[in-house]
Amino acid sequence: MLYNVDEKGYYGQFGGAYIPEMLYPNVEELRQQYLKIMAEPDFKAEFDQLLKDYVGRPSPLYFAKRLSEKYNTKIYLKREDLNHTGAHKINNTIGQILVAKKLGKKRIIAETGAGQHGVATATVCALMGLECIVYMGEIDIARQAPNVARMKMLGATVRPALSGSRTLKDATNEAIRDWINNPVDTHYIIGSAIGPHPYPDMVTRFQSVISEEIKWQLKEKEGRENPDYVVACIGGGSNAAGTFYHFLHEPEVGIIAVEAAGKGIHSGHSAATSKLGKVGIIHGCKTLLMQTPDGQITEPYSISAGLDYPGVGPMHAHLAETGRAEFFSVTDDDAMQAGLELCKLEGIIPAIESSHALAVLNDKKFKPEDVVVICLSGRGDKDLNNYIEYFKI
């Protein structure tokens, strides 16, 4: 069984490029060029140098001693929260801005939910001197004010999405409209492993630095490259795609994906796509999608702005359908408690997205000798207001 993308842009039955004709030239140019560009020695050298000197990679693989003692297993945290800008998102934006430059693009657009991808895009645009426009749902602008301020300080224009649920899905719709209207000079940096082919594969390849590092870091610490389990949270799924990538075809490594159950899987306030999703098309790809019987997209809900998405990347849909990955759905309450527990046991304040991944420790029993690597996808600075409100701190 293959878990990578095929030459037509599919993972099993999921993926493809379902796009309006107006977008075809943009996407096709990217499809024809991305692998060639990424293979060029000067591209690789610049990408690696920026990851090292600008982002601060490799990110540490940290043995969480007190957390391990509590759950009676060996828990390592892959510290993506220590990257410049505070999350894994920068790995992909550095890669895509270099691709955009090679393609001669002068203007960059992006969508963002929690704001981390928007900040990462604004950051690389400032670094490279390119115009940056970020689309963000009006509701997310209100709940992620510090990230909006960061984007503006970095020189980006933040445009509110005022339609629909005024969250990530709607911001993505606005970005796609912009791209249709500005096909020649604009590159759209998608932040997740979603969208028309080649985006899910391109984003996954840029994020795969995470699993690449885990392998040699684990070799140093445990004398073996492969953990027993890798765990990551999933909205669209870019941190998970990067964490899983080098283990997809290693059957002894258990893959655990953790999505947001919101107020409960069947509460009507959830983003548990693997449990509630049916095959459908969203933002240019065929994937699992939360929808009504007549195909209207169901509004997702999560306390975490970054997991609040009605679909999931096509690679993850394939991993769910084939059973290669185990999917867990974690409620707001369980995620918030898991986040607070990490603060108190390890002195690390995680993003609420990452807290969902940590909550799996209550749902799955690991053996004492198991080596479990959890991707700590981002830090909790952006979520302090949510934590304060929730815990009445």
C-alpha positions in Angstrom: 0.0 0.0 0.0 1.3 3.4 -1.0 0.6 6.4 1.2 2.3 9.1 -0.8 0.7 11.0 -3.7 0.6 9.3 -7.1 1.5 11.0 -10.4 -2.1 12.1 -10.9 -2.2 13.9 -7.5 -4.2 11.3 -5.6 -3.8 9.5 -2.3 -5.9 6.4 -3.0 -9.3 7.9 -4.0 -8.5 11.3 -2.3 -6.8 14.4 -3.7 -6.8 15.7 -7.3 -7.3 19.2 -8.5 -11.0 20.2 -8.7 -10.6 23.8 -9.7 -12.4 26.3 -11.9 -10.9 26.7 -15.4 -9.8 30.2 -14.4 -7.4 28.7 -11.9 -6.0 26.0 -14.2 -2.9 28.0 -15.4 -1.8 28.9 -11.9 -2.1 25.4 -10.5 -0.7 23.8 -13.6 2.4 26.0 -13.6 3.1 25.0 -10.0 2.4 21.3 -10.7 4.9 21.3 -13.6 7.6 23.2 -11.7 7.5 22.4 -8.0 9.5 19.1 -7.9 12.1 20.5 -10.4 12.6 23.6 -8.3 12.8 21.7 -5.0 15.5 19.4 -6.5 17.8 22.2 -7.6 20.9 22.3 -5.5 20.8 26.1 -4.9 17.2 25.9 -3.8 18.0 23.1 -1.3 21.0 25.0 0.0 19.0 28.2 0.5 16.1 26.3 2.1 18.3 24.4 4.5 20.3 27.5 5.4 17.2 29.5 6.2 15.7 26.6 8.3 19.0 26.5 10.3 19.9 30.2 10.7 16.5 31.9 10.5 14.0 29.4 11.8 16.4 27.8 14.3 16.2 24.2 13.2 16.7 21.4 14.1 13.9 21.8 16.7 14.8 19.8 19.9 13.4 16.3 20.5 12.7 16.6 24.2 12.2 13.7 26.7 9.3 14.8 28.9 10.4 13.1 32.1 7.5 14.0 34.4 4.9 13.5 31.7 6.4 10.1 31.0 6.3 9.1 34.7 2.7 10.1 35.0 1.6 8.0 31.9 4.2 5.2 32.5 5.6 5.3 29.0 8.5 7.1 27.2 7.2 10.4 25.8 9.3 12.7 23.6 8.0 16.1 22.4 9.1 17.4 19.0 9.5 21.0 19.9 8.1 22.8 16.8 6.9 25.5 19.3 10.5 26.7 19.5 10.7 27.6 15.8 10.8 31.3 14.8 7.2 32.6 14.8 6.2 29.9 17.3 4.9 27.0 15.2 5.7 24.5 12.4 4.0 26.8 9.8 7.3 28.6 9.0 8.8 25.4 7.5 6.3 25.5 4.7 6.2 29.3 4.1 10.0 29.4 3.8 9.8 26.7 1.1 6.9 28.2 -0.7 8.3 31.8 -0.8 11.5 30.4 -2.4 9.3 28.5 -5.0 7.4 31.8 -5.7 10.6 33.7 -6.2 11.8 31.1 -8.7 8.5 31.4 -10.6 8.9 35.2 -10.7 5.9 36.1 -8.5 5.8 39.5 -6.9 2.7 39.3 -4.7 1.8 36.7 -2.1 -1.6 35.8 -0.7 -2.5 33.4 2.1 -5.4 32.3 4.3 -5.2 31.8 8.0 -7.4 30.5 10.9 -5.5 30.7 14.1 -3.2 33.3 12.6 0.0 31.2 12.8 0.2 30.6 9.1 -0.6 34.3 8.4 2.2 35.3 10.7 4.6 32.8 9.1 3.6 34.1 5.6 3.9 37.7 6.6 7.3 36.9 8.1 8.8 35.4 4.9 7.3 38.2 2.8 9.1 40.7 5.0 12.3 38.6 4.7 12.1 38.5 0.9 10.5 42.0 0.3 7.3 40.8 -1.3 3.8 42.2 -1.0 1.6 40.1 1.4 -2.2 39.9 1.7 -3.7 37.6 4.3 -7.3 36.6 4.4 -8.8 35.8 7.8 -12.3 35.2 9.0 -13.8 38.1 11.0 -14.4 35.8 14.0 -10.8 34.6 13.9 -9.6 38.2 13.7 -11.4 38.9 17.0 -10.2 35.8 18.8 -6.6 35.9 17.6 -5.8 39.6 18.0 -2.1 39.3 18.9 -1.5 37.4 15.6 -3.3 40.1 13.6 -1.1 42.7 15.2 2.0 40.7 14.3 1.0 40.4 10.7 0.4 44.1 10.4 3.7 44.9 12.1 5.4 42.6 9.5 3.9 44.7 6.7 1.0 42.4 5.7 -2.5 43.6 4.8 -5.1 41.6 6.7 -8.4 41.3 4.9 -11.5 40.1 6.8 -13.7 37.3 5.4 -17.2 38.5 6.1 -19.3 35.6 4.6 -20.4 32.2 5.9 -19.1 31.3 9.4 -16.4 34.0 9.0 -13.7 31.5 9.9 -10.9 29.6 8.1 -13.1 28.0 5.3 -14.4 31.5 4.3 -10.9 33.0 4.4 -9.8 30.3 2.0 -12.7 31.1 -0.3 -11.7 34.7 -0.4 -8.0 33.9 -1.1 -9.1 31.6 -4.0 -11.2 34.5 -5.5 -8.2 36.8 -5.2 -6.0 34.3 -7.0 -8.4 33.9 -9.9 -8.4 37.7 -10.3 -4.6 38.0 -10.2 -3.2 34.9 -11.9 0.1 36.2 -13.4 2.0 37.9 -10.6 0.5 36.2 -7.5 1.4 33.0 -5.6 -1.0 31.6 -3.1 0.8 30.1 -0.1 -1.6 27.5 1.3 -0.8 26.8 4.9 -2.1 23.2 5.3 -1.8 19.9 3.5 -5.1 20.7 1.7 -6.0 22.3 -1.7 -5.6 21.2 -5.3 -2.6 19.0 -6.3 0.3 19.8 -6.0 -0.4 21.7 -2.7 -0.9 18.8 -0.3 2.3 17.1 -1.5 4.3 20.3 -1.7 3.3 21.3 1.9 3.9 17.8 3.2 7.4 17.7 1.6 8.4 21.0 3.2 7.0 19.9 6.6 8.7 16.5 6.3 11.8 18.0 7.9 10.0 17.2 11.2 10.0 13.4 10.7 13.5 13.6 9.1 14.9 15.1 12.2 12.9 12.8 14.6 14.7 9.8 13.0 18.2 10.9 13.6 17.4 12.6 17.0 15.8 9.3 18.2 18.8 7.4 17.0 21.0 9.6 19.2 18.7 9.2 22.2 17.3 5.7 22.0 19.7 4.0 19.6 16.9 3.5 17.0 15.4 5.6 14.3 11.8 4.6 14.6 9.5 5.3 17.6 6.6 3.0 18.4 4.1 5.8 17.9 4.0 9.3 16.3 1.2 11.5 17.4 0.0 14.8 15.9 -3.1 17.0 15.9 -5.0 17.4 12.7 -7.1 20.3 11.3 -6.1 20.4 7.6 -3.1 18.4 8.7 0.3 20.0 7.8 2.1 19.4 11.1 0.8 15.8 11.1 1.8 15.3 7.5 5.3 16.4 8.3 5.5 14.3 11.5 4.2 11.1 9.8 6.0 11.4 6.4 9.1 9.4 7.0 7.2 6.7 8.9 4.3 6.1 6.5 5.9 3.0 5.1 7.4 1.7 8.3 4.7 -0.7 9.5 6.1 -1.0 13.0 5.4 2.7 13.7 1.9 3.4 14.9 0.5 6.6 13.5 -2.0 8.5 15.7 -3.9 11.5 14.4 -5.9 13.6 16.8 -8.8 15.8 15.7 -11.1 18.2 17.5 -14.3 16.8 18.8 -15.3 20.3 20.1 -18.3 19.9 22.5 -18.6 16.2 21.6 -18.5 14.3 18.3 -22.3 14.2 17.9 -23.0 17.5 19.6 -23.3 19.5 16.4 -20.3 21.5 17.6 -17.4 19.5 16.4 -14.6 19.2 13.8 -14.2 15.4 14.0 -13.9 14.9 10.2 -12.7 11.3 10.3 -15.9 10.3 12.2 -18.4 12.7 10.6 -16.9 13.2 7.2 -18.2 11.8 3.9 -16.4 12.0 0.6 -16.7 15.4 -0.9 -14.8 18.3 -2.5 -13.5 21.3 -0.7 -11.0 24.0 -1.7 -9.9 22.1 -4.8 -9.5 18.5 -3.6 -11.6 15.4 -3.0 -11.4 14.4 0.7 -13.4 13.6 3.8 -15.7 16.5 4.5 -18.4 17.3 7.1 -21.5 17.9 5.1 -25.3 17.7 5.2 -27.1 14.8 3.3 -27.6 17.2 0.3 -23.9 18.1 0.2 -23.8 21.5 2.0 -20.7 21.9 4.1 -21.4 21.6 7.9 -20.0 24.4 10.0 -17.2 23.0 12.1 -16.5 24.0 15.7 -13.4 23.8 18.0 -12.1 25.9 20.8 -8.9 25.9 18.7 -9.0 28.2 15.7 -6.4 26.1 13.9 -8.5 22.8 14.0 -11.7 24.5 13.1 -12.0 23.1 9.6 -14.7 20.9 8.0 -12.4 18.8 6.0 -9.0 17.1 6.3 -6.0 16.8 4.0 -6.3 14.1 1.3 -3.3 12.2 2.6 -5.0 12.0 6.1 -8.3 10.9 4.5 -6.4 8.1 2.9 -4.7 7.1 6.1 -8.1 7.1 7.9 -9.8 5.0 5.1 -6.9 2.4 4.9 -6.6 2.2 8.7 -2.9 3.1 8.5 -3.5 5.8 11.1 -5.6 5.6 14.2 -7.8 8.7 14.6 -8.9 10.0 18.0 -11.4 12.8 18.5 -10.7 15.0 21.6 -13.1 17.4 23.2 -12.4 21.1 24.1 -12.4 20.2 27.7 -10.0 17.3 27.4 -7.6 19.3 25.3 -7.6 22.3 27.7 -6.9 20.0 30.6 -4.0 18.3 28.7 -2.6 21.7 27.9 -2.7 22.8 31.5 -1.1 19.5 32.6 1.9 20.1 30.3 2.3 23.6 31.8 2.4 22.2 35.3 4.5 19.0 34.6 7.0 20.3 32.1 6.9 24.1 32.2 5.8 24.3 28.6 2.6 26.2 27.5 1.4 24.5 24.4 -0.9 25.9 21.6 -4.4 24.6 22.1 -4.0 22.7 18.8 -1.0 20.8 20.3 -3.0 20.2 23.5 -5.4 18.0 21.5 -2.5 15.7 20.6 -1.4 15.6 24.2 -4.9 14.6 25.3 -4.5 11.2 23.5 -2.5 10.1 26.6 -5.8 9.8 28.4 -7.5 7.9 25.6 -4.8 5.3 24.6 -2.8 3.1 26.9 0.8 2.9 26.0 3.3 0.2 27.3 6.1 1.3 29.6 8.7 0.4 27.0 6.9 2.3 24.2 8.6 5.3 22.7 5.9 7.9 21.8 6.8 11.0 19.9 4.2 13.8 20.1 4.5 16.8 17.8 4.2 19.9 19.8 3.1 21.9 16.8 3.0 25.4 18.4 3.4 27.4 21.5 0.5 28.8 23.6 1.3 32.6 23.5 -1.4 33.1 20.9 -4.0 31.2 23.1 -3.4 32.9 26.4 -6.7 34.7 26.3 -8.5 31.3 25.6 -6.7 29.7 28.5 -7.5 32.7 30.8 -11.2 32.6 29.9 -11.5 28.8 30.1 -9.7 28.3 33.5 -10.8 31.7 34.9 -7.1 32.4 35.6 
